[in-house]
Amino acid sequence: MNSSNIKGEEMSEKNENEIPQVGEVDPSKKTSPIVDEDTPNESEIEVKDTICWFNDARYGRGARICSLGSMLVCQVNGWFRIGRC
């Protein structure tokens, strides 16, 4: 797939300080798992892919989004909750 279709990479080209407000998860759309900050680190988790989904939108590894006041970062196997936004 063409990496230009991944939102996290598009965001880094526009403005690194803008973190998209994505709202809440729509259960009818594809969304990667969201885990809390006390989840085991990546070396302890089986690697599945290096992109994340949120309501059918693709994001590259390292992309940050805000969902209902929680800042999420795309990491291996899903979204990692890193604090408030």
GROMACS elastic network, one bead per residue, 0.5 to 0.9 nm:
[ bonds ]
;  ai    aj funct       b0    kb
    1     4     6  0.86626   500
    1     5     6  0.78633   500
    2     5     6  0.59550   500
    2     6     6  0.79774   500
    3     6     6  0.54852   500
    3     7     6  0.88550   500
    3     9     6  0.74653   500
    3    10     6  0.89348   500
    3    60     6  0.83686   500
    4     7     6  0.76858   500
    4     9     6  0.68660   500
    4    10     6  0.66066   500
    5     9     6  0.81737   500
    5    10     6  0.76868   500
    5    58     6  0.75565   500
    5    59     6  0.85987   500
    6     9     6  0.57438   500
    6    10     6  0.65392   500
    6    11     6  0.89286   500
    6    51     6  0.81944   500
    6    57     6  0.81643   500
    6    58     6  0.53454   500
    6    59     6  0.50563   500
    6    60     6  0.56101   500
    7    11     6  0.60382   500
    7    12     6  0.87278   500
    7    57     6  0.74250   500
    7    58     6  0.59227   500
    7    60     6  0.64929   500
    7    63     6  0.78114   500
    8    11     6  0.51293   500
    8    12     6  0.65073   500
    8    58     6  0.78291   500
    8    61     6  0.71852   500
    8    62     6  0.71764   500
    8    64     6  0.73712   500
    8    74     6  0.86988   500
    9    12     6  0.52782   500
    9    13     6  0.67017   500
    9    59     6  0.74624   500
    9    60     6  0.60713   500
    9    61     6  0.86292   500
    9    62     6  0.89258   500
    9    63     6  0.74823   500
   10    13     6  0.53270   500
   10    14     6  0.66002   500
   10    59     6  0.89531   500
   11    14     6  0.51664   500
   11    15     6  0.61687   500
   11    16     6  0.64642   500
   11    18     6  0.77565   500
   11    19     6  0.82384   500
   11    20     6  0.87644   500
   11    63     6  0.79494   500
   12    15     6  0.58578   500
   12    16     6  0.50422   500
   12    17     6  0.87025   500
   12    63     6  0.83696   500
   13    16     6  0.73754   500
   14    18     6  0.84162   500
   15    18     6  0.56779   500
   15    19     6  0.87029   500
   16    19     6  0.75556   500
   19    63     6  0.86616   500
   19    64     6  0.61363   500
   19    65     6  0.53495   500
   19    66     6  0.66196   500
   19    71     6  0.87369   500
   19    85     6  0.88716   500
   20    64     6  0.76163   500
   20    65     6  0.51682   500
   20    66     6  0.61066   500
   20    67     6  0.86544   500
   21    65     6  0.62463   500
   21    67     6  0.61391   500
   21    68     6  0.80368   500
   21    69     6  0.87319   500
   22    25     6  0.83144   500
   22    54     6  0.79782   500
   22    55     6  0.84846   500
   22    65     6  0.67511   500
   22    66     6  0.60397   500
   22    67     6  0.54301   500
   22    68     6  0.79480   500
   23    26     6  0.88940   500
   23    66     6  0.73892   500
   23    68     6  0.56731   500
   23    69     6  0.87817   500
   24    55     6  0.86329   500
   24    67     6  0.57981   500
   24    68     6  0.61000   500
   25    28     6  0.87137   500
   25    29     6  0.79399   500
   25    31     6  0.72229   500
   25    54     6  0.70590   500
   25    55     6  0.62252   500
   25    67     6  0.79900   500
   26    29     6  0.55871   500
   26    30     6  0.81422   500
   26    31     6  0.80584   500
   26    54     6  0.84686   500
   26    55     6  0.58547   500
   27    30     6  0.75035   500
   27    31     6  0.78728   500
   27    55     6  0.79027   500
   28    55     6  0.79691   500
   29    54     6  0.77543   500
   29    56     6  0.53818   500
   29    57     6  0.89768   500
   30    53     6  0.61790   500
   30    54     6  0.63858   500
   30    55     6  0.53405   500
   30    57     6  0.79056   500
   31    34     6  0.85715   500
   31    52     6  0.73668   500
   31    55     6  0.53679   500
   31    56     6  0.64725   500
   31    57     6  0.81422   500
   31    58     6  0.89846   500
   31    78     6  0.85915   500
   32    51     6  0.87648   500
   32    52     6  0.55850   500
   32    53     6  0.50441   500
   32    54     6  0.64196   500
   32    55     6  0.88556   500
   32    77     6  0.74698   500
   32    79     6  0.65088   500
   33    52     6  0.85202   500
   33    53     6  0.86655   500
   33    77     6  0.72924   500
   33    79     6  0.59746   500
   33    80     6  0.84976   500
   34    72     6  0.79204   500
   34    78     6  0.60241   500
   34    80     6  0.58843   500
   34    81     6  0.68814   500
   35    38     6  0.81867   500
   35    39     6  0.64886   500
   35    72     6  0.89933   500
   35    78     6  0.74583   500
   35    79     6  0.61855   500
   35    80     6  0.51274   500
   35    81     6  0.60176   500
   36    39     6  0.57468   500
   36    79     6  0.86967   500
   36    80     6  0.60768   500
   36    81     6  0.50187   500
   36    82     6  0.75145   500
   37    40     6  0.83656   500
   37    80     6  0.64565   500
   37    81     6  0.55631   500
   37    82     6  0.59606   500
   37    83     6  0.82324   500
   38    41     6  0.85252   500
   39    42     6  0.89741   500
   39    80     6  0.84170   500
   40    43     6  0.80154   500
   40    44     6  0.60234   500
   40    45     6  0.70790   500
   41    44     6  0.56481   500
   41    45     6  0.68903   500
   42    45     6  0.51520   500
   42    46     6  0.77836   500
   42    47     6  0.78814   500
   42    75     6  0.80047   500
   42    76     6  0.65446   500
   42    77     6  0.83566   500
   43    46     6  0.77388   500
   43    47     6  0.85609   500
   45    76     6  0.82037   500
   45    77     6  0.77860   500
   46    76     6  0.85158   500
   46    77     6  0.76700   500
   47    50     6  0.80686   500
   47    76     6  0.61664   500
   47    77     6  0.62202   500
   48    76     6  0.70892   500
   48    77     6  0.57561   500
   49    52     6  0.80615   500
   49    76     6  0.62718   500
   49    77     6  0.61686   500
   49    78     6  0.85087   500
   50    60     6  0.69842   500
   50    61     6  0.56562   500
   50    74     6  0.81500   500
   50    75     6  0.68195   500
   50    76     6  0.53307   500
   50    77     6  0.70410   500
   50    78     6  0.82781   500
   51    58     6  0.67856   500
   51    59     6  0.57655   500
   51    61     6  0.54330   500
   51    62     6  0.89310   500
   51    74     6  0.70262   500
   51    75     6  0.75644   500
   51    76     6  0.74331   500
   51    77     6  0.80037   500
   51    78     6  0.76179   500
   52    57     6  0.82569   500
   52    58     6  0.58155   500
   52    59     6  0.51534   500
   52    60     6  0.64386   500
   52    61     6  0.70365   500
   52    63     6  0.86420   500
   52    74     6  0.58272   500
   52    75     6  0.75568   500
   52    76     6  0.82468   500
   52    77     6  0.76363   500
   52    78     6  0.56008   500
   52    79     6  0.68078   500
   53    56     6  0.58961   500
   53    57     6  0.54189   500
   53    59     6  0.60983   500
   53    60     6  0.89203   500
   53    74     6  0.87567   500
   53    78     6  0.78852   500
   53    79     6  0.85398   500
   54    57     6  0.52382   500
   54    58     6  0.67063   500
   54    59     6  0.77655   500
   54    79     6  0.89528   500
   55    58     6  0.85828   500
   59    62     6  0.83404   500
   59    63     6  0.61104   500
   59    64     6  0.85775   500
   59    74     6  0.71695   500
   60    63     6  0.56272   500
   60    74     6  0.68056   500
   60    75     6  0.85800   500
   61    64     6  0.88803   500
   61    73     6  0.77962   500
   61    75     6  0.54049   500
   61    76     6  0.72838   500
   62    73     6  0.58021   500
   62    74     6  0.50016   500
   62    75     6  0.61667   500
   63    72     6  0.82147   500
   63    73     6  0.55672   500
   63    74     6  0.53237   500
   63    75     6  0.83185   500
   64    71     6  0.68165   500
   64    72     6  0.55306   500
   64    74     6  0.64946   500
   64    79     6  0.89204   500
   65    70     6  0.82638   500
   65    71     6  0.57984   500
   65    72     6  0.53420   500
   65    73     6  0.65795   500
   65    74     6  0.84848   500
   65    85     6  0.88478   500
   66    69     6  0.60705   500
   66    70     6  0.54779   500
   66    72     6  0.61248   500
   66    73     6  0.89348   500
   66    84     6  0.80600   500
   66    85     6  0.62052   500
   67    70     6  0.52627   500
   67    71     6  0.65258   500
   67    72     6  0.73646   500
   67    85     6  0.83973   500
   68    71     6  0.85192   500
   68    85     6  0.85528   500
   69    83     6  0.85314   500
   69    84     6  0.55250   500
   69    85     6  0.51660   500
   70    81     6  0.67114   500
   70    82     6  0.75625   500
   70    83     6  0.58191   500
   70    85     6  0.56518   500
   71    80     6  0.83909   500
   71    81     6  0.59336   500
   71    82     6  0.57487   500
   71    83     6  0.53101   500
   71    84     6  0.52260   500
   71    85     6  0.53595   500
   72    79     6  0.57391   500
   72    80     6  0.53440   500
   72    82     6  0.58598   500
   72    83     6  0.75239   500
   72    84     6  0.87090   500
   73    78     6  0.84116   500
   73    79     6  0.55014   500
   73    80     6  0.52238   500
   73    81     6  0.65915   500
   73    82     6  0.69536   500
   74    77     6  0.82901   500
   74    78     6  0.59250   500
   74    80     6  0.62956   500
   75    78     6  0.56155   500
   75    79     6  0.59757   500
   75    80     6  0.64728   500
   76    79     6  0.80350   500
   76    80     6  0.89483   500
   81    84     6  0.85195   500
